[in-house]
Amino acid sequence: MIEKYSAALYIRLSKEDGGKVESDSIANQRALLRDFVSDKEDIAVYSEYIDAGYSGVNFERPQFRQMMEDMKAGWVNCVIVKDLSRFGRDYIEAGRLIQKIFPSACVRFIAVTDHFDSLTASYGETALMLPVKNFINDSYSRDISVKVRSQQKIKRENGEFIGAFCMYGYKKSERKKNMLVPDEYAAYIVQWIFHWKLEGYSNSAIAERLNRYGVLSPMEYKRLRGERYLTGFATGMWAQWSAVAVKRILANE
């Protein structure tokens, strides 16, 4: 009787992948994994777990954690990934999971394009191949990270703006995307904030006055401009001015 494995198809893609994005796209990984299991009589897919936009340098990823929970609950006893780099680039933790945690939980691990299957791998392959591959993946990730930070440092030193969203009062130049220029409307509000502060108003009083006048908070102004801006500071459906928001503007050089 063939032992049936309940498989988790784990898929990951992040910005660190650079030029590999097309080959490692979510759709490409899903198609490859589905094709791999299509003719495997001993494997049935339990679920797909997709972490899009999460780095491989650690395992603090929502879908990865969910997969591990399902594994602990007994729903999953086989994990399948496109390759070791999709699983993770932290070679120490990846090695611990593949060589210690999964075997102790009787979980089969398969990295398709690396031709690794823990069910058939010999001791030599497990002991030697995996750490080397994971070390290369970890080194690659660190190298990419260093290059990105270096490029960002050069841009900052040249006075270029590298953030995704501008501070309230500014906008990105239409001529040069890395240049900030005053946003006429928001800059006018900022000037009034400083004016009221110099007159002795507290941050809370300034926030109350702005809300009373119907001035859009920085978050709502971004939404009005069509920017897909998310923040953990929001406490309701409609974000209002707060003393914290006023302080942030007054303190930001």
Salt bridges, closest charged atoms under 4 A:
GLU16 OE2 - ARG12 NH1 3.53
GLU16 OE2 - ARG89 NE 2.99
ASP17 OD1 - ARG86 NH2 2.83
ASP17 OD1 - ARG89 NH2 3.25
ASP24 OD2 - LYS20 NZ 3.62
ASP24 OD1 - LYS82 NZ 2.86
ASP24 OD2 - ARG86 NH2 3.68
ASP39 OD1 - LYS40 NZ 3.04
ASP42 OD2 - ARG108 NH1 2.91
GLU48 OE1 - ARG30 NE 2.97
GLU48 OE2 - ARG34 NE 3.10
GLU60 OE1 - ARG65 NH1 3.30
GLU69 OE2 - LYS72 NZ 3.99
ASP83 OD2 - LYS82 NZ 3.42
ASP83 OD1 - ARG86 NE 3.85
GLU93 OE2 - ARG96 NH2 2.73
ASP114 OD1 - LYS133 NZ 2.61
ASP117 OD2 - ARG108 NH2 2.57
ASP138 OD2 - ARG142 NE 2.86
ASP143 OD2 - LYS147 NZ 3.26
GLU157 OE2 - LYS153 NZ 2.46
ASP183 OD2 - ARG225 NH1 3.42
GLU184 OE1 - LYS171 NZ 3.39
GLU199 OE2 - HIS195 NE2 3.02
GLU220 OE2 - ARG223 NH1 2.93
GLU227 OE2 - ARG225 NE 3.46
